[in-house]
């Protein structure tokens, strides 16, 4: 974030592309943080059987939510990539 702010402050005039790119980069970081939080947030309980035949309950991450968040991250990254590609051409 500090690096992005430094780049924007060094420019004399900001274009609409600069603003839109900063917003898209922020969305990528938000999606990345949400995915990371979901990976470490163990909310589902699963019944497991160990090698000795004993059953135990274990908290695990919600796989469906992880899949949705991974898709959201991929979409945000694709949006940023396409924005840069269009601006470059």
C-alpha positions as CSV (number, residue, x, y, z in Angstrom):
1,X,0.0,0.0,0.0
2,X,2.8,2.4,0.9
3,X,4.5,1.7,-2.4
4,X,1.3,2.4,-4.3
5,X,0.7,5.6,-2.5
6,X,4.3,6.7,-3.1
7,X,3.9,6.1,-6.9
8,X,0.6,8.1,-6.9
9,X,2.1,11.0,-4.9
10,X,5.1,11.3,-7.2
11,X,2.9,11.9,-10.3
12,X,2.0,15.4,-11.2
13,X,-1.4,14.6,-12.7
14,X,-3.4,11.5,-12.0
15,X,-5.4,10.0,-14.8
16,X,-8.6,8.0,-14.5
17,X,-6.6,4.9,-15.3
18,X,-4.3,5.6,-12.3
19,X,-7.3,5.8,-10.0
20,X,-9.0,2.8,-11.5
21,X,-5.8,0.7,-11.3
22,X,-5.3,1.7,-7.6
23,X,-8.9,0.6,-6.9
24,X,-8.4,-2.7,-8.8
25,X,-5.2,-3.4,-6.9
26,X,-7.0,-2.7,-3.6
27,X,-9.7,-5.2,-4.6
28,X,-7.0,-7.8,-5.3
29,X,-5.5,-7.3,-1.8
30,X,-8.9,-7.4,-0.1
31,X,-9.7,-10.7,-1.9
32,X,-6.3,-12.1,-0.9
33,X,-6.8,-11.1,2.7
34,X,-10.3,-12.6,2.8
35,X,-8.9,-15.9,1.4
36,X,-6.1,-16.0,3.9
37,X,-8.5,-15.4,6.7
38,X,-10.8,-18.1,5.5
39,X,-7.9,-20.6,5.3
40,X,-7.0,-20.0,9.0
41,X,-10.6,-19.7,10.3
42,X,-11.6,-23.2,11.1
43,X,-15.4,-23.2,11.4
44,X,-16.6,-26.6,10.2
45,X,-16.4,-29.7,12.4
46,X,-15.4,-32.9,10.7
47,X,-15.5,-36.4,12.2
48,X,-12.1,-38.1,11.7
49,X,-10.8,-41.6,12.4
50,X,-7.2,-42.1,13.5
51,X,-4.9,-45.0,12.9
52,X,-6.1,-46.8,16.0
53,X,-9.7,-46.7,15.0
54,X,-10.8,-43.9,17.4
55,X,-13.1,-41.2,16.2
56,X,-12.4,-37.6,17.0
57,X,-13.9,-34.3,15.9
58,X,-11.6,-31.8,14.2
59,X,-12.3,-28.3,13.1
60,X,-11.5,-27.6,9.4
61,X,-11.8,-24.7,7.0
62,X,-15.0,-24.4,5.0
63,X,-14.0,-25.8,1.6
64,X,-17.0,-24.2,-0.3
65,X,-16.2,-20.8,1.1
66,X,-12.5,-21.2,0.1
67,X,-13.5,-22.1,-3.4
68,X,-15.7,-19.0,-3.7
69,X,-12.9,-16.8,-2.3
70,X,-10.3,-18.3,-4.6
71,X,-12.6,-17.6,-7.6
72,X,-13.1,-14.0,-6.4
73,X,-9.3,-13.5,-6.1
74,X,-8.8,-14.9,-9.6
75,X,-11.5,-12.6,-11.0
76,X,-9.9,-9.6,-9.2
77,X,-6.4,-10.5,-10.6
78,X,-7.8,-11.0,-14.1
79,X,-9.5,-7.6,-13.9
80,X,-6.3,-5.9,-12.9
81,X,-4.3,-7.8,-15.6
82,X,-6.9,-6.9,-18.3
83,X,-6.9,-3.3,-17.2
84,X,-3.1,-3.1,-17.5
85,X,-3.2,-4.9,-20.8
86,X,-5.7,-2.5,-22.3
87,X,-3.8,0.5,-21.1
88,X,-0.6,-0.8,-22.5
89,X,-2.1,-1.4,-26.0
